[in-house]
């Protein structure tokens, strides 16, 4: 299992770039306003999204960010098989974690990137 050459986080609404590599949606729900055939996507890994309870608790409140990513990382530690499957599918290519949230600094893709790089 190779680690990704680089890990990026990108909004689903941003344009596709050749440097994106393996593009994976990491939200539990499909993003609003985008047809499935319009999103250039290699995979959709719902199992890597935070639990519904955690997502609702966070509510994209920056003041809850530290608590959110710590709890999310605990959930990810319980889901090592899904992490392993993601890294195997990526196969050393750049990995782009796609998300729909407006906040580009406080979202589950950023927290997942932190976890993968740790």
N, C-alpha and C positions, 0 to 999 in steps of 0.2 A: 504494500500500500504506500503510494507516494503522497507526500504532502503537496498542497497546491503551490505553484510557483509564486502566486500572489493571491491575496483575498481582498475583494472590493465589495462595497455596499452601494447599492444603487436603487433609486426609486423606479418602480415599474413604468412610470410615465416618462422617464428619461430615454433618449435615443440609444439604440443598440450600437456598440462599437466593436470592431474586430478584436480589440484587446480584452473584451469581456471574458472570453474563454467559456467555461462551463457555467451557464446561467440557471440559477435555481430560485424559485419562489419559496420563501420561508415563512409565509403568512398562513394562518389556519383557514382564512376565508379568501375567496377570489376578490381581487381589487375591483372597485366600482368603476364603471364606465369603460372597461376594456373587454373586448371579445377574446375568447380563448385563442382564436386563430390569429389575432393581431399581436399577441405577446410572444416575442421570440424567446423561447424557453426550452431548456433541455430537460427540466424536471420540476415537479412541485412536491416539496417535502413538508407536508402538513405536520408530520410527526415531530419535526424540529421546531415547530412554533411553540410559544409559551402556552400553558394551559389556559382555557377560557377564563377560569377564576383569576389567574395571575394577570392576564391581559386586562380584565375589567378592573381589578384593583389598581393597576398602574394608571390606566386612563391617559397615558401619554403626559403625565404630570412630571416635569423635570425635577421637582422636589422629591419625587419618589424613585428617581432613577437608580440610585445606589441600592436601595432595597429591591427594586425590580431585577436588576441584573444579577444580584447575589442569589435571589430565589430562582431565577431562570437558570443560572448555572447549576444550581442544585438539581433542577429538573433534568438538565442535560446530562449530568453525571449518572442519572438513573436510566439514561437512554443511549448508552455507549454504542449499541448495535446500529442505531440510526446514524450516529456520527461516523462510524466505521464505513457504513454503506455509502454515505455522502462522499467521503474521501476516496473510496475505491472508484466510484463513478466519475469523480473529477479526474483521477488518474494523472496527477501532476500538472495539469493545465491550470491557468489562472481560474479562480473561482469567484463568481459574482453572485452575491446574496441579494436577491430582489425583495423589496418590501413596498407597501403602499403608503405608509405613514407620511404625514407632512414634515414632521420633525426629523431632520437628517442626522441629528446627534444623539437622540434618545429614542431608540427603537430596537426591536428584537433582532434585526439583522446586525446592528452594531454590537449588541451584546453577544450574539453568536460568533461574530468575528473575534471579539475579545477572548471568548472561550477557546476557539480553535487555535488562536495564536499563543495562548498561555502554555 
